[in-house]
Amino acid sequence: MTAPELHLVAAARPNLPKLAALWHALAEAECGLRPVLLHTRQHQDPAMFGDHLGQLGLPAPGIALGVQGRSHAETTGRTLMALDYVWAARRPAWVVVAGDVDGSLAAALAARKLRLPVAHLEAGLRGGDPDMPEELNRRAIDAVATLLWAPDQASAARLLAEGHAPAAVRAVGNAMVDTLLRRLPEARDRPLPAGLAPGGYGVVTLHRAANVDDAAALAALLAGLGRAAAALPLAWPVHPRTQARLVAAGLGLPPGVLPLPPLPYLDFLGLLARARLAATDSGGVQEEATALGLPCLTLRPGTERPVTLDAGTSRLVTPEALPGAVAAALAGDWPRARPIPLWDGRAGERMAAHLAEMLGR
């Protein structure tokens, strides 16, 4: 008899390394569920999604929706409607959603309206900015989820303080770190882009609306990057959304900043692992840099991952302060990373074990 299905919903590229940790843990355990990757196709570009699958040891999606939208509302609404049809015909036993993108919110809502249990991978993160779309999404997903898998003890405690049942909340660790540790040796063997040598560059990523949608804010970031690049060359894999904003604003990259296309998972991890530092507005890169013990200059006024600040390697930095922060990191004026409990490569095992408990196995 075929085992009931567990649908792992992947909407955007950052979801994949997190879901890969659970996928591989389920492959090595017996919890009575058959995992199926469901791609909403919020990210469709091969460089943003497809090339990652093989590098993460994931199969092609068992279900692909083909949904995209021109706005948050359109993406959420179209994904919710598509999943309503899919799950009416192919009903899984459980649904897992990762992160805080629009497709994840839509999947959580669609599943619960169909009375399907939902596990939220990366639950309990809070950045405190009520206007950030991701903040709205993560709070809404947590509000309806059946199981809440937190990446650290502080996030789990926050969920309990918000009134969630203790049996539903589990601090499992960081699933992205599972995948990083599993793939790091292979990533370090990937060739670096021409002109870059290990330890001789920094890595930049920028994509958040507050940084790139406003031309003045983007110009200020470019000015800060230009001054920082005078001390250390910077490699920037440019997100397609950010590239479109640069073109629309008529802005070019300053000298010393090397533009790169979006990179597949192993190539980006190999680039980051051999860098001197990272400058980013990505929560995932904050986590990866922390796991690698890499100075991380977080270009945001706040973060939903304060555990990376507590670890010491990540600091909140303004565009104006960026050159000074780069100089401090190059001078060694940066603390060693303190270990984060549960970031040990076993988050997938803990999630699989929690599912097994819920199934009575």
ABEGO torsion letter per residue (X at the ends): XBBBBBBBBBABAAAAAAAAAAAAAAAABBAGBBBBBBBAGABABAAAAAAAAAAAGBBBBABBAGBBBABAAAAAAAAAAAAAAAAAABBBABBBBBEABAAAAAAAAAAAAAGBBBBBBGBGBBAGBAABAAAAAAAAAAAABABBBBABAAAAAAAAAAGBBAAABBBAEBAAAAAAAAAAAAAAABBBBBGBBBGABBBBBBABAAAAABAAAAAAAAAAAAAAAAABBBBBBBBAAAAAAAAAAGBBBBBGBBBBBBBBAAAAAAAAAABABBBBABAAAAAAAAAAGBBBBBBBABBABAAAAAAGABBBBBAAAAAAAAAAAAAGBBBBBBBBBGBAGAAAAAAAAAAAAAAGX
